[in-house]
Structure formats: C-alpha cells, structure tokens
Amino acid sequence: MNGPEIHVEFAPGLALFVPHGRRGAATALTTDGVSSLGHVVESAGVPLTEVGSLWVNGLEVPPSYVPAAGDRVSVRPVERPQQVPGAPLRFLLDVHLGTLARRLRLLGVDTAYESTDIGDPALAARSAAEQRVMLSRDRGLLRRRELWAGAYVYSTRPEDQLRDVLDRFRPELRPWTRCTACNGLLREARKDEVAHQLEGGTQRTYDVFAQCLDCGRAYWQGAHHDQLVAIVERALAEFAG
C-alpha cells in the first residue's frame, strides 16, 4: 500500500492475529486511500468475525469506512456473549473440528459438521444457505464474504474449544437430545426396535435405549457413559441458563 498513514491499536484479545511488532501500542499502517477499514484490518491479519467494533478518532465507524491520513483506529474484540441476529443459533464446523462437533451435539446444540474437506467455497455457501455460524481455525475461510456468520476457534484442545464456544455464544443446552453421529433428534426406543444393532452382551445388560430419527443409530448407557456425563455436567454447571 502507498497512501495515507493511519495509526491502529489492536485490543489485547486480538493479539493472536497480528505480528508481534503490532501488539500493544498503536502502530502505523500505510493504506491505499480507497480500501475500507474492514479490508485494512483483515489485511493486518484479523478476521472481521473477531472484531466487535471499530473506532476512529473516538467515534465508532462501520467496516466500510475509508480511513484518512492521521486517523487513530481502535480495533475491539467481539463482546461476550455474542448476539447472533436472525435465525435460531446453529453451527457449522469444518473437517478439523469433529470432536467439538460431537460434544456440542451431546449438549443438544444444533451442529452441522463436514467430515470431509469440501473446500472453503462450499462451506461458506452452506453457512449462508442454512444460516449457520461457521466455526473454524482457518482464517482464510472466516474471511469469505459469503459466510452468514463465523467465529474463530482459539484452542486446539477439545475441552477448551467447547468452553470457548459456549462462553461466546451461550447456546441453549438440551443434553442427550441429538445424535452425536449425524445431528438428528433422538427419541426413546424399545429394545426390540434396535435389537438388530445390539450385540448379545448389550442386549442382556441394557434396557433403556434412544434412537436417532434421521440415521436410526441406537444409543444406550454404555462403557463411556460416565465420561459423557462428566462433560455434560461441567457444561451445565457453568453455562446452563
């Protein structure tokens, strides 16, 4: 860029996205004189999905604002809990977030997940078509204009990822109501209805079952149930209501 120079200060919560030299105090950026402030901020490394507000010389401005020479810009993070207007809160996760997807579904959160890499354009198009918040660690994907809404997943640890998403969006939690495999809704099922999915030991040991209305998968309180209960109880203790 070769044009007006502005001074930009990124909030500490956005430090992950900017080079070390631009963290902390305001730093000088040279613009081209025609690009929007939103474009300038994204060019500096910060996806607009992570920007709560933009302030220029003490006044809030939209991302479409074109900065002028000498502007002092403050880039602030999204406030939590984040409000998502319009459709009921629903998520779409990319191929790298399978464990997070299953845990959100375990809590009854409407969560679509692509188990194969269908590409950024297709993911963005699905986000828009189904009005789902795109969750990803791919900054390039989060910069796509087709997205209905998006959010960066800050951690690589599923436990921290789940807590971050619940803290940011505060979705309604309805544990044990969704299929962790396909996101369909569950219903109570009789043993004879799911018997063809059960091994002999399971048939003899368990009597309470649920079944997915979409894919037909059967559920019961198996060997890993205590681990799942622990995940649910931690989430409810911190985020229910």
N, C-alpha and C positions, 0 to 999 in steps of 0.2 A: 504493500500500500504506500501511496505517496500523496499525502494531503494533510488535512487538519490534524493537529495533535490534541489528544484528549488524555485525561488522567482517570484511570479506572481503579477502583478498590473493590476487591472480591471479599465477601464475607468469609470468616474462618471455615464455615461449614462447606464451602466450595473449594477449599484448598486442594483437595484431591485432584481436581481437574486442571489446575493451572500450573505452569512451571514454577520451580522454587523461587525464581527471581521476581515473580509477580505476586507472591504470597505476602500477606501482611499489609504494609502501607500502599497507598495509591502509586501506580506505576504509569508511565507514559506509553500511549499507544498511538501510532500514526494510522489514520483512516484514509479512505479514498475519496471522502467528501460526498458520496452518493449512497453507500450501503447503510442499511438500517442498523440501529444499535443492537438489535437482536442478532443480526449477522455478525457484527463485530464481536459480541460476547461468545457466540459459538465458535468463531474463528480462533478465539483465545483458548478454546478447549472445554467450555462449559455448555452442556446441552440445555436448551431452554426449558426442558421438562424439570430441571432442578432449580430454576430461577423463579422466585416468588414475586419479586418486584424489581423494577429498575428506577433509579432516582438520578436526576441530572440537576446539579446546582440546587439541591434541596427540594426538588419537585418530582413527583412520580410521573413517569412517562411510559407509553406503550413500547413494545419491542420494535414497532415500525418507525419510531423516532430516528431522524437522521442527525447524528451528532455534529456539532460545530466546534471550531477551534477553541480550545481553552475550557471546554466542558469538563466538569468534575462529576464522574459517574460512580454510583454505588450500586453494586450488584448484590442483592439479598436473596437468601435461600427461601425455599417453599416453607410456609408456616405449617405447623402440625397441630392438630390433624388437618390434612389437606382435604378440601371440599372438591368433589368432582361433580359438576352440574350435569343435568340431563338424565340419562338412563340409570337404572339401578347399577350399583357398583359391581363390576365384573372385571376379571383379569384375563390376560393372555400372556403366557410365558414362552420364551424361546427354548430351543433344544437343550440348552445348558442348565436349565433350572428344574429338572424333573423331580428332585427331592422336595424342593419348595412347593411345587405344584401339588404333590401328593399330600403334603402337610396342610396346605390351605384347604384342599378338598376334605381332608379329615375333619377340619373345623367347620365344614359346611359352607365354605366360601366358593362362589361360582368361579371356577378357574379352568380356562381352556389351556391346552398345552400341546405344542408341536414336538413329537418325539423324533422327528427327522428334520434336517436342515432344509426348509423350503425356500430360504432366501429372504432377505430384508424386504423387497417389494411386496411379496406375498404376505408376510407378517403384518406389514403396515396396512395393507389393503384389508386384511381380516380385522385388525383393530378398528378401522374406520367402519367397515360394514356391520360389525356386531357391537360397536360402541363399547369396546373393552380397553381397559388401561393396560398398555404394553409394559411388562416388567422385563428388564434385560440388563446385562452388564456391557452390552455392545453400544458404545457411544454413537457410532455411525447410524445404527438403527434408530436410536432415540432422536436423531436429528432429522429424520424423514418427515416431510411436511404432511404426508398422507395420514399419519397417526391421528387417531381420535384423542388419545391422551397417553402419556407414558411416564415412567419413573425408572431411575437407575437403582439397581440392587447393589448396595455398597459392600457387602461382605461376600466371601467365598464359603463361609460356614453356614450350612442349612439352619442351624439354631438361631444364628444372628440374622440371617436373611428373613426368617419368619417374624422375628420380633420387630425388625425394621419395617416390614410391610404393614404389620398390624398397628404399630405405633404411628405410622404415617397416614394410613387411610381409615383406621378404626372400622373395618367392615363388621357387619352383624355376624356373630358366631352362632352356628347351629350344628354342633358336633354330631357325628355319626349319621348324617342325613344324605351324604353324597358318596358316590363310588369313587374310590381313590384311583381307579384304573381309567375311567372314561369321563368322570364328572357328572354322570347321570344321578338322578334321585333314587334313594333306597326306599324299599317297603319291607314290612315284616313278611316272612315267608315260612311256610310249613316245611318240615323236614322232607316230606315226600316230594315237594316241589323242586327241591335242589339236590335230591339224593344222587342223581347221576353225576354230580360234581364232587361227591364226598368219597374219601377213602374209608375203609372199614373202621379204623380207629376213630375217625371223626364222627362217623355215624353212631358209634356206640357211646361216645363221650359227650356229645353236644346235642342240645335240643332247641336252642334259640338261634334263629337264623334271620338274615336280611338278604334281599336280592335287589340288584340294580334293575330299574325299569327299562334302561336303554340296552345294556350289553348282556344282562342276565347273570352276571357274576354273583356268586353266593358269598356271604360273609358270616363269620361266627367268631366267638371269643377264643382265638387260638393262642399259640405259644407266644406271640409277640404282643398280645393284648395289653399287658402291663406297661410296656414301653409306649404304646399309643395313648393309653390313659394318662401317663405322665405328661406327654406333650399337650394333650387337651387340657389337663388341669392347670398347667403352667399358663397357658394362653388365657383361660377363663379367669384365673386369679388376677392377672394383670390387665386384661383388656375387655372383659365382658362388661357391657353397659357403658 
